[in-house]
Amino acid sequence: MPAFFKDYEGFLGTGRSNEQGQSLDEFLEEYDPYKYKNPCVTTDAAVLTYEGEPAPDAVWRVLLIQRRNHPSIGFWALPGGFIELGENLDATARRELEEETGVEGLALEQIRTFGDVKRDPRARIISTAYLAVCEAGSVRAQVGDDAKDARWFRIGYAAEEVPAADGWRAEVRHFTLTDESGEVCLKADVLVEERTGLVREKRYRTLSKGEIAGDHAEVLAAAWETVLGRLPGAKV
């Protein structure tokens, strides 16, 4: 098949043929990207708002959508979706956020990749999580695209340290998410394990999530940890 994009001179290398005597052009003509099963790629965006100043004791909220279709139909999720073939990841995160909630123009930071094999029953799906933070009232969300509803949920948070293996630190992070009307209250517990030292390995595992879709409680935990880690006086 032809090259994925036209301007690929920067991939010529030394310009020599490969061991089969093929030039780059010839190699690309015969290359089959579907020879092996490949995972799907998505993005998810955790949009957090604060009232007043961005401080640990401020009122913080997260934007969630209610899923209209399977899987996890009726459950609440972070805005996100599948990357298009000719689209960069950052562009996907912005497009999906706007399509599902109408929110646009925010700075988005890539914070972590989630790739557990069993994170989605549709296919082998790997998702890159993004974080956005803004002052409450500066953006307005409205339901769109695949969503049945879109709401802001106030974040209640507590953490407790639990026993861990040598060289590791473990903590259970408890989240209580309540919408403005008090009609919907979501609760989730996420175990976060971190290997201490020069190289720090971190693992997230959902212990309970109620009506939060998929592994999005873990994504929220990573986003919230990122924010708290940058606030003076905050304890992650």
KOLGU-181122 format. One record per residue: x, y, z of N, C-alpha, C, O in turn; residue number from 1; residue in one letter. Coordinates in steps of 0.2 Angstrom, whole numbers, plus 5000, padded with zeros to 4 digits. Atoms other than C-alpha are relative to their C-alpha. Layout:
<filums>
- n_px; n_py; n_pz; ca_px; ca_py; ca_pz; c_px; c_py; c_pz; o_px; o_py; o_pz; nr; rest
- X; Y; Z; X; Y; Z; X; Y; Z; X; Y; Z; NUM; A
...
</filums>
This chain:
<filums>
- n_px; n_py; n_pz; ca_px; ca_py; ca_pz; c_px; c_py; c_pz; o_px; o_py; o_pz; nr; rest
- 5004; 4994; 5000; 5000; 5000; 5000; 5004; 5006; 5000; 5010; 5006; 5002; 1; M
- 4996; 4994; 5000; 5006; 5018; 4998; 5002; 5002; 5007; 4999; 5000; 5012; 2; P
- 4998; 4997; 4993; 5014; 5028; 5012; 4995; 5003; 5003; 4990; 5005; 5000; 3; A
- 5006; 4997; 4996; 5003; 5034; 5026; 5000; 5007; 4999; 4994; 5010; 4999; 4; F
- 5000; 4993; 5002; 5008; 5052; 5021; 5005; 5001; 4995; 5010; 4997; 4994; 5; F
- 4996; 4998; 5006; 5017; 5060; 5006; 5007; 5002; 5002; 5011; 4999; 4998; 6; K
- 4993; 4997; 4999; 5032; 5069; 5013; 5004; 4995; 5005; 5003; 4997; 5011; 7; D
- 4997; 5004; 4996; 5042; 5055; 5020; 5008; 4999; 4999; 5011; 4994; 5000; 8; Y
- 4993; 5000; 5002; 5060; 5059; 5014; 5004; 5000; 5007; 5010; 4997; 5006; 9; E
- 4997; 5000; 4994; 5065; 5061; 5032; 5001; 4993; 5003; 5004; 4992; 5008; 10; G
- 5000; 5007; 4998; 5063; 5042; 5034; 5005; 4996; 4996; 5004; 4990; 4996; 11; F
- 4995; 5004; 5004; 5076; 5037; 5021; 5005; 4997; 5003; 5008; 4992; 5001; 12; L
- 4994; 5003; 4997; 5089; 5033; 5033; 5007; 5002; 4996; 5008; 5007; 4994; 13; G
- 4994; 4999; 5004; 5106; 5031; 5024; 4998; 4999; 4993; 5003; 5001; 4989; 14; T
- 5002; 5000; 5007; 5096; 5029; 5008; 5001; 4993; 4996; 4999; 4992; 4991; 15; G
- 4999; 5006; 5003; 5102; 5011; 5005; 4994; 4995; 5000; 4989; 4997; 5003; 16; R
- 5005; 5005; 5000; 5091; 4996; 5001; 5000; 4996; 5007; 5005; 4996; 5010; 17; S
- 5000; 5005; 4994; 5086; 4984; 5015; 5003; 4993; 4998; 5005; 4993; 4992; 18; N
- 4996; 5006; 5001; 5092; 4966; 5016; 4996; 4996; 4994; 4999; 4992; 4991; 19; E
- 5004; 5003; 5006; 5078; 4961; 5003; 5001; 5004; 4994; 4998; 5002; 4988; 20; Q
- 4999; 4996; 5006; 5085; 4974; 4991; 4995; 5005; 4998; 4995; 5008; 4993; 21; G
- 5005; 4996; 5002; 5070; 4985; 4992; 5002; 5007; 5002; 5005; 5009; 5007; 22; Q
- 5000; 4993; 4998; 5070; 5004; 4992; 4995; 5002; 5005; 4990; 4997; 5006; 23; S
- 5005; 4999; 4995; 5060; 5013; 5005; 4993; 5000; 4996; 4988; 4998; 4999; 24; L
- 5006; 5000; 5004; 5047; 5016; 4991; 4997; 4993; 4999; 4991; 4992; 5000; 25; D
- 5002; 5007; 5001; 5046; 4998; 4987; 4998; 4996; 5006; 4993; 4993; 5006; 26; E
- 5002; 5003; 4994; 5045; 4993; 5005; 4993; 5002; 5002; 4989; 4998; 5004; 27; F
- 5006; 4998; 4998; 5031; 5004; 5008; 4994; 4998; 4996; 4988; 4997; 4998; 28; L
- 5005; 5002; 5004; 5021; 4998; 4993; 4998; 4993; 5002; 4992; 4991; 5001; 29; E
- 5002; 5007; 4998; 5022; 4980; 5000; 4998; 5000; 5007; 4995; 4994; 5009; 30; E
- 5001; 5001; 4993; 5020; 4984; 5018; 4992; 5000; 5002; 4988; 5003; 4999; 31; Y
- 5007; 5001; 4998; 5004; 4978; 5026; 4999; 5002; 5007; 5001; 4998; 5012; 32; D
- 5001; 4998; 4993; 4999; 4987; 5042; 4995; 4996; 5004; 4994; 4996; 5010; 33; P
- 5005; 5004; 4997; 4985; 4975; 5045; 5002; 4993; 5001; 4998; 4988; 5002; 34; Y
- 4997; 5006; 5000; 4996; 4960; 5045; 4999; 4997; 5008; 4998; 4991; 5009; 35; K
- 5001; 5002; 4993; 4995; 4960; 5064; 4994; 5004; 5003; 4993; 5010; 5001; 36; Y
- 5005; 4996; 4996; 4981; 4965; 5076; 5002; 5006; 5004; 5007; 5005; 5008; 37; K
- 4998; 4994; 4997; 4983; 4982; 5082; 4995; 5003; 5005; 4989; 5002; 5004; 38; N
- 5005; 4997; 4995; 4975; 4991; 5097; 4997; 5006; 4997; 5000; 5010; 4993; 39; P
- 5003; 4993; 5001; 4963; 5006; 5096; 5003; 5005; 5005; 5005; 5003; 5010; 40; C
- 4997; 4994; 4996; 4968; 5023; 5103; 4994; 5005; 5001; 4991; 5007; 4997; 41; V
- 5005; 4995; 4998; 4957; 5035; 5112; 5003; 5005; 5005; 5009; 5004; 5007; 42; T
- 4998; 4995; 4995; 4959; 5050; 5123; 4994; 5001; 5005; 4988; 5000; 5003; 43; T
- 5005; 4998; 4995; 4950; 5055; 5139; 5002; 5007; 5004; 5008; 5007; 5005; 44; D
- 4999; 4993; 4997; 4949; 5073; 5147; 4997; 5001; 5007; 4991; 5001; 5007; 45; A
- 5002; 4998; 4994; 4948; 5077; 5165; 5000; 5008; 5001; 5005; 5011; 5001; 46; A
- 5000; 4993; 4999; 4942; 5095; 5166; 4997; 5002; 5007; 4992; 5000; 5009; 47; V
- 5001; 4998; 4994; 4943; 5102; 5183; 4999; 5008; 5001; 5002; 5011; 4998; 48; L
- 5001; 4993; 4998; 4936; 5119; 5190; 5001; 5001; 5007; 5000; 4997; 5011; 49; T
- 5000; 4998; 4993; 4939; 5128; 5206; 4997; 5007; 5001; 4996; 5011; 4996; 50; Y
- 5003; 4994; 4998; 4930; 5142; 5215; 5005; 5005; 5004; 5009; 5002; 5008; 51; E
- 4995; 4995; 4997; 4940; 5158; 5220; 5007; 4999; 4998; 5009; 5000; 4992; 52; G
- 4993; 5002; 5001; 4959; 5153; 5221; 5001; 4993; 4999; 4997; 4989; 5003; 53; E
- 4998; 5008; 5000; 4966; 5136; 5216; 5004; 4998; 5006; 5010; 4998; 5006; 54; P
- 4997; 5002; 4994; 4969; 5130; 5233; 4997; 4993; 5002; 4992; 4991; 5000; 55; A
- 5003; 5006; 4998; 4967; 5113; 5241; 4993; 5000; 5003; 4989; 4995; 5002; 56; P
- 5007; 4999; 4997; 4952; 5119; 5251; 4995; 5003; 4996; 4989; 5005; 4999; 57; D
- 5005; 4997; 5004; 4943; 5127; 5237; 4995; 4995; 4998; 4996; 4989; 4999; 58; A
- 5006; 5004; 5003; 4927; 5120; 5229; 5003; 4998; 4993; 5003; 5002; 4989; 59; V
- 4998; 5003; 5006; 4933; 5108; 5215; 4995; 4996; 4997; 4991; 4993; 5000; 60; W
- 5005; 5004; 5003; 4922; 5101; 5202; 5003; 4996; 4994; 5009; 4999; 4991; 61; R
- 4997; 5004; 5006; 4925; 5088; 5187; 4994; 5000; 4996; 4988; 4999; 4998; 62; V
- 5005; 5000; 5005; 4915; 5088; 5171; 4999; 4992; 4998; 5004; 4989; 4996; 63; L
- 5001; 5007; 5002; 4907; 5071; 5167; 4994; 5000; 4995; 4989; 5004; 4996; 64; L
- 5006; 5001; 5005; 4895; 5065; 5153; 4997; 4993; 5002; 5000; 4989; 5005; 65; I
- 5004; 5007; 4999; 4882; 5051; 5155; 5000; 4997; 4993; 4998; 4999; 4988; 66; Q
- 4999; 5003; 5006; 4885; 5038; 5142; 4993; 4998; 4997; 4989; 4995; 5001; 67; R
- 5006; 5001; 5003; 4871; 5036; 5129; 5000; 4992; 4997; 4994; 4990; 4997; 68; R
- 4999; 5007; 5003; 4877; 5019; 5122; 5004; 4995; 5004; 5007; 4997; 5009; 69; N
- 4995; 5005; 4997; 4886; 5003; 5127; 5007; 5002; 4998; 5008; 5005; 4993; 70; H
- 5001; 5003; 4994; 4897; 4999; 5135; 4999; 5005; 5006; 5000; 5011; 5005; 71; P
- 5001; 4996; 4994; 4893; 5006; 5153; 4994; 5005; 4998; 4995; 5011; 5000; 72; S
- 5005; 4996; 5002; 4877; 5013; 5146; 4997; 5003; 5006; 4995; 5000; 5011; 73; I
- 5003; 4997; 4994; 4869; 5026; 5158; 5005; 5002; 5006; 5004; 5006; 5010; 74; G
- 4994; 4998; 4995; 4886; 5027; 5168; 5003; 5007; 4998; 5002; 5009; 4993; 75; F
- 4997; 4994; 5001; 4896; 5043; 5170; 5007; 4999; 4998; 5011; 4995; 5001; 76; W
- 4993; 5000; 5003; 4912; 5046; 5161; 5003; 5006; 4999; 5000; 5011; 4998; 77; A
- 4997; 4994; 5002; 4925; 5058; 5157; 4999; 5001; 4992; 4999; 4996; 4989; 78; L
- 5001; 4999; 5008; 4923; 5066; 5139; 5006; 4997; 4997; 5012; 4998; 4999; 79; P
- 4995; 5003; 5004; 4933; 5057; 5126; 4998; 4995; 4995; 4992; 4995; 4994; 80; G
- 5002; 5004; 5006; 4933; 5046; 5111; 5006; 4998; 4996; 5012; 4999; 4998; 81; G
- 4995; 5003; 5004; 4943; 5038; 5097; 5004; 5005; 4995; 5001; 5010; 4993; 82; F
- 4996; 4996; 5005; 4957; 5046; 5087; 4998; 4998; 4993; 4997; 4993; 4991; 83; I
- 5001; 5001; 5007; 4954; 5049; 5069; 5007; 4998; 4996; 5012; 5000; 4999; 84; E
- 4994; 5003; 5003; 4967; 5041; 5057; 5006; 5006; 4998; 5012; 5005; 4999; 85; L
- 4995; 4995; 5001; 4975; 5058; 5052; 5001; 5005; 5005; 5002; 5011; 5003; 86; G
- 5000; 4996; 4994; 4974; 5066; 5069; 5005; 4999; 5005; 5006; 4994; 5007; 87; E
- 4996; 5001; 4995; 4986; 5070; 5082; 4996; 4999; 5007; 4991; 5001; 5007; 88; N
- 5004; 5001; 4994; 4982; 5065; 5100; 4997; 5006; 5003; 4992; 5006; 5005; 89; L
- 5002; 4994; 4997; 4981; 5082; 5107; 4993; 5003; 4996; 4989; 5005; 4999; 90; D
- 5005; 4997; 5004; 4969; 5087; 5093; 4994; 4995; 5001; 4988; 4998; 5002; 91; A
- 5006; 5005; 4998; 4958; 5071; 5097; 4997; 5002; 5007; 4991; 5003; 5007; 92; T
- 5002; 4998; 4994; 4957; 5077; 5115; 4996; 5006; 5000; 4990; 5006; 5003; 93; A
- 5004; 4994; 5001; 4951; 5094; 5110; 4994; 4999; 4997; 4988; 5002; 4999; 94; R
- 5006; 5001; 5004; 4939; 5088; 5097; 4995; 4996; 5004; 4989; 4998; 5004; 95; R
- 5005; 5004; 4996; 4931; 5075; 5108; 4997; 5004; 5006; 4991; 5003; 5007; 96; E
- 5003; 4996; 4994; 4929; 5087; 5123; 4995; 5005; 4997; 4990; 5006; 5000; 97; L
- 5004; 4995; 5002; 4921; 5100; 5112; 4993; 4996; 4997; 4988; 4999; 4998; 98; E
- 5006; 5004; 5003; 4909; 5087; 5103; 4996; 4998; 5005; 4990; 4998; 5004; 99; E
- 5004; 5003; 4995; 4903; 5079; 5119; 4997; 5005; 5005; 4992; 5004; 5008; 100; E
- 5002; 4995; 4995; 4902; 5095; 5130; 5000; 5007; 4998; 4997; 5011; 5002; 101; T
- 5000; 4993; 5002; 4904; 5110; 5120; 5006; 5004; 5003; 5006; 5010; 5001; 102; G
- 4995; 4997; 4997; 4919; 5115; 5130; 5006; 5001; 4995; 5008; 4995; 4992; 103; V
- 4994; 5000; 5005; 4934; 5122; 5119; 5004; 5006; 5003; 5002; 5010; 5007; 104; E
- 4995; 4995; 4999; 4949; 5133; 5120; 5004; 5000; 5007; 5007; 5004; 5009; 105; G
- 4997; 5001; 4994; 4956; 5126; 5136; 5007; 4997; 4999; 5008; 4994; 4994; 106; L
- 4994; 5004; 5000; 4974; 5121; 5139; 5000; 4993; 5002; 4997; 4992; 5008; 107; A
- 5000; 5008; 4999; 4976; 5102; 5139; 5007; 4998; 5001; 5011; 4999; 4997; 108; L
- 4994; 5003; 4999; 4990; 5093; 5147; 5000; 4992; 5000; 4995; 4990; 5004; 109; E
- 5000; 5007; 5000; 4994; 5075; 5144; 5003; 4997; 5006; 5009; 4999; 5008; 110; Q
- 4997; 5002; 4993; 4996; 5066; 5161; 5002; 4993; 5000; 5006; 4991; 5004; 111; I
- 4998; 5007; 4999; 4996; 5047; 5159; 4996; 4996; 4994; 4991; 4998; 4991; 112; R
- 5003; 5005; 5005; 4992; 5032; 5147; 4997; 4994; 5004; 5000; 4992; 5009; 113; T
- 5004; 5005; 4996; 4979; 5019; 5153; 4999; 4994; 4995; 4996; 4995; 4989; 114; F
- 5000; 5005; 5005; 4981; 5002; 5144; 4999; 4993; 5003; 5001; 4988; 5000; 115; G
- 5001; 5007; 4997; 4975; 4988; 5155; 4996; 4996; 4994; 4992; 4999; 4991; 116; D
- 5003; 5005; 5006; 4970; 4973; 5143; 4992; 5000; 5001; 4989; 5000; 4996; 117; V
- 5007; 5001; 4999; 4952; 4972; 5151; 4997; 5007; 5001; 4991; 5007; 5004; 118; K
- 5003; 4994; 4999; 4948; 4991; 5151; 4994; 5001; 4996; 4990; 5006; 4998; 119; R
- 5006; 4999; 5004; 4935; 4990; 5137; 4999; 4994; 4996; 5003; 4991; 4993; 120; D
- 5002; 5006; 5004; 4925; 4975; 5130; 5000; 5000; 4993; 4999; 4995; 4989; 121; P
- 5001; 4999; 5007; 4924; 4982; 5113; 5006; 4998; 4996; 5006; 4995; 4990; 122; R
- 4994; 5001; 5004; 4942; 4980; 5108; 5006; 5001; 5005; 5005; 5003; 5011; 123; A
- 4994; 4998; 4996; 4960; 4982; 5114; 5001; 5007; 5000; 5004; 5009; 4994; 124; R
- 5000; 4993; 5001; 4959; 5000; 5118; 5005; 5003; 5005; 5005; 5002; 5011; 125; I
- 4995; 4997; 4996; 4973; 5011; 5125; 4998; 5008; 5000; 4997; 5010; 4994; 126; I
- 5003; 4994; 5000; 4968; 5028; 5131; 5006; 5005; 5003; 5009; 5003; 5008; 127; S
- 4996; 4995; 4997; 4979; 5044; 5134; 4996; 5005; 5004; 4991; 5008; 5001; 128; T
- 5004; 4995; 4996; 4972; 5055; 5148; 5003; 5007; 5000; 5009; 5008; 5000; 129; A
- 4999; 4993; 5000; 4972; 5074; 5148; 4997; 5003; 5006; 4992; 5001; 5008; 130; Y
- 5002; 4996; 4995; 4970; 5087; 5161; 4999; 5007; 4998; 5003; 5010; 4994; 131; L
- 5001; 4993; 5001; 4962; 5104; 5160; 4998; 5003; 5007; 4994; 5000; 5010; 132; A
- 5002; 4997; 4994; 4960; 5116; 5174; 4998; 5008; 4999; 5002; 5011; 4995; 133; V
- 5002; 4993; 5002; 4950; 5133; 5174; 4996; 5002; 5006; 4994; 4998; 5010; 134; C
- 5004; 4997; 4994; 4940; 5144; 5186; 4993; 4998; 4998; 4991; 4999; 4993; 135; E
- 5007; 5002; 5001; 4922; 5139; 5189; 4997; 5006; 4997; 4998; 5012; 4998; 136; A
- 5004; 4995; 5004; 4910; 5149; 5177; 5004; 5002; 4994; 5001; 5006; 4990; 137; G
- 4996; 4997; 5006; 4924; 5152; 5164; 4998; 4996; 4994; 4999; 4998; 4988; 138; S
- 5002; 5004; 5006; 4917; 5138; 5153; 4993; 4997; 5002; 4991; 4996; 5007; 139; V
- 5007; 5002; 4999; 4899; 5132; 5150; 5000; 4993; 4996; 5002; 4993; 4990; 140; R
- 5000; 5007; 5004; 4896; 5113; 5146; 4993; 4999; 4998; 4988; 5001; 5002; 141; A
- 5006; 5002; 5003; 4882; 5107; 5136; 5000; 4993; 4997; 5005; 4991; 4994; 142; Q
- 5000; 5007; 5002; 4877; 5089; 5131; 5000; 5000; 4992; 4997; 5004; 4989; 143; V
- 4999; 5000; 5008; 4882; 5084; 5113; 5002; 4993; 4998; 5004; 4989; 5003; 144; G
- 4997; 5006; 5003; 4887; 5070; 5102; 4998; 4993; 5003; 4991; 4992; 5003; 145; D
- 5002; 5007; 4997; 4887; 5052; 5111; 4997; 5001; 5007; 4995; 4996; 5009; 146; D
- 5002; 5000; 4993; 4882; 5059; 5128; 4993; 5001; 5001; 4989; 5004; 4996; 147; A
- 5007; 4999; 4998; 4865; 5058; 5136; 4999; 5006; 5004; 4994; 5009; 5004; 148; K
- 5000; 4995; 4995; 4869; 5071; 5149; 5007; 5003; 5001; 5012; 4999; 5000; 149; D
- 4993; 4998; 4998; 4884; 5082; 5154; 4999; 5005; 5007; 4995; 5009; 5007; 150; A
- 5000; 4996; 4994; 4886; 5089; 5172; 5006; 5001; 5004; 5011; 4997; 5003; 151; R
- 4994; 4999; 4996; 4898; 5096; 5184; 4999; 4997; 5007; 4993; 4997; 5010; 152; W
- 5001; 5003; 4993; 4901; 5086; 5200; 5006; 5003; 5005; 5012; 5003; 5003; 153; F
- 4995; 4997; 4994; 4909; 5093; 5216; 5004; 4994; 5002; 5001; 4988; 5003; 154; R
- 4995; 5005; 4998; 4924; 5083; 5221; 5001; 5000; 5008; 5003; 5005; 5011; 155; I
- 4998; 5001; 4993; 4925; 5076; 5239; 5005; 4995; 5000; 5005; 4990; 4996; 156; G
- 4994; 5005; 5000; 4941; 5067; 5243; 5003; 4999; 5007; 5004; 5003; 5011; 157; Y
- 4996; 5002; 4994; 4950; 5058; 5257; 5005; 4994; 4998; 5003; 4991; 4993; 158; A
- 4995; 5006; 5001; 4965; 5046; 5257; 5002; 4997; 5006; 5003; 5000; 5011; 159; A
- 4997; 5004; 4995; 4972; 5033; 5268; 5005; 4995; 4998; 5005; 4992; 4993; 160; E
- 4995; 5004; 5002; 4988; 5024; 5268; 4999; 4993; 5002; 4996; 4992; 5008; 161; E
- 5001; 5007; 4998; 4988; 5005; 5268; 5006; 4996; 4999; 5011; 4999; 4996; 162; V
- 4994; 5004; 5000; 5001; 4991; 5270; 5002; 4999; 4993; 4998; 4998; 4988; 163; P
- 4998; 5001; 5007; 5012; 4989; 5255; 5007; 4996; 5000; 5010; 4995; 5006; 164; A
- 4994; 5004; 5001; 5027; 4978; 5249; 5006; 5004; 5001; 5005; 5010; 5001; 165; A
- 4994; 4996; 4999; 5044; 4983; 5253; 5002; 5004; 4994; 5002; 5001; 4988; 166; D
- 4998; 4995; 5006; 5050; 4998; 5242; 4994; 5003; 4997; 4995; 5007; 4992; 167; G
- 5006; 4997; 5003; 5032; 5002; 5239; 4996; 5004; 5005; 4997; 5003; 5011; 168; W
- 5004; 4996; 4996; 5020; 5015; 5246; 4993; 4999; 4997; 4992; 5000; 4991; 169; R
- 5007; 5002; 5003; 5001; 5011; 5244; 4995; 5005; 5004; 4996; 5006; 5010; 170; A
- 5005; 4995; 4997; 4986; 5023; 5247; 4993; 4998; 4997; 4993; 4997; 4991; 171; E
- 5007; 5000; 5003; 4967; 5021; 5245; 4997; 5007; 5000; 4997; 5010; 5005; 172; V
- 5003; 4993; 5001; 4959; 5037; 5238; 4993; 4999; 4999; 4991; 4996; 4994; 173; R
- 5007; 5001; 5000; 4941; 5039; 5241; 4997; 5007; 4997; 4999; 5012; 4999; 174; H
- 5003; 4995; 5004; 4931; 5050; 5229; 4992; 5000; 5001; 4989; 4995; 5001; 175; F
- 5007; 4999; 5000; 4913; 5057; 5232; 4999; 5005; 4995; 5001; 5011; 4996; 176; T
- 5002; 4995; 5005; 4906; 5066; 5217; 4993; 5001; 5000; 4989; 4997; 4999; 177; L
- 5007; 4998; 4999; 4890; 5075; 5219; 4998; 5006; 4995; 5002; 5011; 4994; 178; T
- 5002; 4995; 5005; 4881; 5085; 5205; 4996; 5006; 5004; 4995; 5006; 5010; 179; D
- 5002; 4994; 4997; 4874; 5102; 5208; 4993; 5000; 5003; 4992; 5003; 5008; 180; E
- 5007; 5001; 4997; 4856; 5096; 5212; 5000; 4996; 5006; 4995; 4995; 5009; 181; S
- 5000; 5005; 4994; 4862; 5083; 5224; 4996; 4993; 4998; 4996; 4989; 5001; 182; G
- 5004; 5005; 5002; 4852; 5071; 5213; 5005; 4994; 4999; 5003; 4988; 5000; 183; E
- 4996; 5006; 5001; 4867; 5060; 5208; 5006; 5001; 5004; 5010; 5006; 5005; 184; V
- 4994; 5000; 4995; 4881; 5055; 5220; 5004; 4994; 4998; 5001; 4988; 4998; 185; C
- 4996; 5006; 5003; 4895; 5044; 5213; 5006; 4999; 5005; 5009; 5004; 5008; 186; L
- 4994; 5002; 4996; 4908; 5035; 5224; 5004; 4995; 4997; 5002; 4991; 4994; 187; K
- 4995; 5005; 5003; 4924; 5027; 5220; 5006; 5000; 5005; 5008; 5005; 5008; 188; A
- 4994; 5001; 4996; 4939; 5020; 5229; 5005; 4997; 4995; 5004; 4992; 4992; 189; D
- 4995; 5001; 5004; 4955; 5019; 5220; 5007; 4998; 5004; 5009; 5002; 5008; 190; V
- 4994; 5001; 4997; 4971; 5010; 5226; 5006; 5002; 4995; 5006; 5001; 4989; 191; L
- 4994; 4997; 5003; 4987; 5019; 5221; 5006; 4997; 5003; 5007; 4998; 5009; 192; V
- 4994; 5003; 4997; 5003; 5010; 5223; 5006; 5003; 4996; 5006; 5003; 4990; 193; E
- 4994; 4997; 5003; 5020; 5018; 5220; 5006; 4997; 5003; 5007; 4997; 5009; 194; E
- 4993; 5002; 4998; 5038; 5011; 5220; 5004; 5006; 5001; 5005; 5010; 4997; 195; R
- 4996; 4994; 4998; 5049; 5024; 5229; 5007; 4999; 4997; 5009; 4993; 4995; 196; T
- 4993; 5000; 5003; 5067; 5028; 5223; 5001; 5004; 4994; 4996; 5008; 4993; 197; G
- 4998; 4995; 5006; 5075; 5036; 5208; 4995; 4998; 4995; 4993; 5003; 4991; 198; L
- 5005; 5002; 5005; 5064; 5026; 5196; 4993; 4999; 5004; 4993; 4994; 5008; 199; V
- 5006; 5000; 4996; 5046; 5028; 5202; 4994; 4996; 4996; 4992; 4999; 4991; 200; R
- 5005; 5003; 5003; 5033; 5015; 5196; 4994; 5001; 5003; 4993; 5001; 5010; 201; E
- 5006; 4998; 4997; 5015; 5019; 5199; 4994; 4996; 4997; 4994; 4995; 4991; 202; K
- 5006; 5004; 5002; 4999; 5008; 5198; 4994; 5002; 5003; 4994; 5004; 5009; 203; R
- 5007; 4998; 4998; 4981; 5012; 5199; 4995; 4994; 4999; 4996; 4991; 4994; 204; Y
- 5004; 5005; 5000; 4968; 5000; 5203; 4993; 5002; 5003; 4993; 5004; 5009; 205; R
- 5007; 4998; 4997; 4949; 5003; 5205; 4998; 4994; 5005; 4997; 4988; 5003; 206; T
- 5003; 5004; 4995; 4942; 4995; 5221; 4993; 5000; 4999; 4989; 4994; 5000; 207; L
- 5008; 5000; 5001; 4924; 5001; 5219; 4999; 5007; 4996; 5003; 5011; 4996; 208; S
- 5001; 4995; 5005; 4917; 5013; 5206; 4992; 5002; 4999; 4991; 5007; 4996; 209; K
- 5007; 4998; 5001; 4898; 5013; 5207; 4998; 5001; 4993; 4999; 4996; 4988; 210; G
- 5002; 4999; 5007; 4891; 5021; 5191; 5005; 5004; 4996; 5003; 5009; 4992; 211; E
- 4994; 4996; 5004; 4908; 5028; 5185; 5002; 4995; 4995; 5004; 4989; 4996; 212; I
- 4998; 5005; 5005; 4912; 5020; 5168; 5007; 4998; 5000; 5011; 5002; 5002; 213; A
- 4994; 5003; 5001; 4926; 5009; 5165; 5006; 5001; 5005; 5004; 5000; 5011; 214; G
- 4994; 4999; 4995; 4943; 5014; 5173; 5000; 5008; 5001; 5006; 5010; 5003; 215; D
- 5000; 4993; 5000; 4938; 5033; 5173; 5001; 5002; 5007; 5003; 5008; 5008; 216; H
- 4999; 4998; 4993; 4939; 5033; 5192; 5008; 5000; 5001; 5011; 5005; 5005; 217; A
- 4993; 5000; 5000; 4958; 5029; 5190; 5003; 5006; 4996; 5007; 5009; 4998; 218; E
- 4997; 4994; 5004; 4960; 5043; 5177; 4999; 5006; 5004; 5003; 5011; 5004; 219; V
- 5002; 4995; 4996; 4951; 5055; 5189; 5006; 5000; 5006; 5008; 5006; 5007; 220; L
- 4995; 5001; 4994; 4963; 5049; 5203; 5007; 5003; 4997; 5010; 5007; 5001; 221; A
- 4994; 4997; 5002; 4978; 5053; 5192; 5000; 5007; 4998; 5005; 5011; 5000; 222; A
- 5000; 4993; 5001; 4972; 5070; 5187; 5000; 5004; 5006; 5003; 5009; 5007; 223; A
- 5000; 4996; 4994; 4968; 5075; 5204; 5006; 5000; 5004; 5008; 5005; 5007; 224; W
- 4993; 5001; 4997; 4985; 5069; 5210; 5004; 5005; 4997; 5008; 5009; 5000; 225; E
- 4996; 4995; 5003; 4993; 5080; 5197; 4998; 5007; 5002; 5003; 5011; 5003; 226; T
- 5002; 4994; 4998; 4983; 5095; 5202; 5003; 5002; 5008; 5006; 5007; 5009; 227; V
- 4998; 4999; 4993; 4986; 5093; 5221; 5008; 5001; 5001; 5010; 5004; 5005; 228; L
- 4992; 5000; 5000; 5005; 5090; 5218; 5003; 5007; 4998; 5008; 5008; 4999; 229; G
- 4997; 4993; 5002; 5006; 5108; 5211; 4997; 5006; 5004; 4998; 5011; 5003; 230; R
- 5003; 4995; 4995; 4996; 5117; 5225; 5004; 5001; 5006; 5005; 4995; 5009; 231; L
- 4996; 4999; 4994; 5006; 5124; 5239; 4995; 4998; 5006; 4990; 5000; 5007; 232; P
- 5004; 5002; 4993; 5001; 5116; 5256; 4996; 4994; 4999; 4993; 4991; 5004; 233; G
- 5004; 5006; 5002; 4992; 5101; 5247; 5004; 4994; 5002; 5010; 4993; 5001; 234; A
- 4997; 5007; 4998; 4995; 5083; 5253; 4996; 4996; 4995; 4990; 4995; 4995; 235; K
- 5002; 5004; 5005; 4993; 5071; 5239; 4998; 4993; 5003; 4995; 4989; 5000; 236; V
</filums>
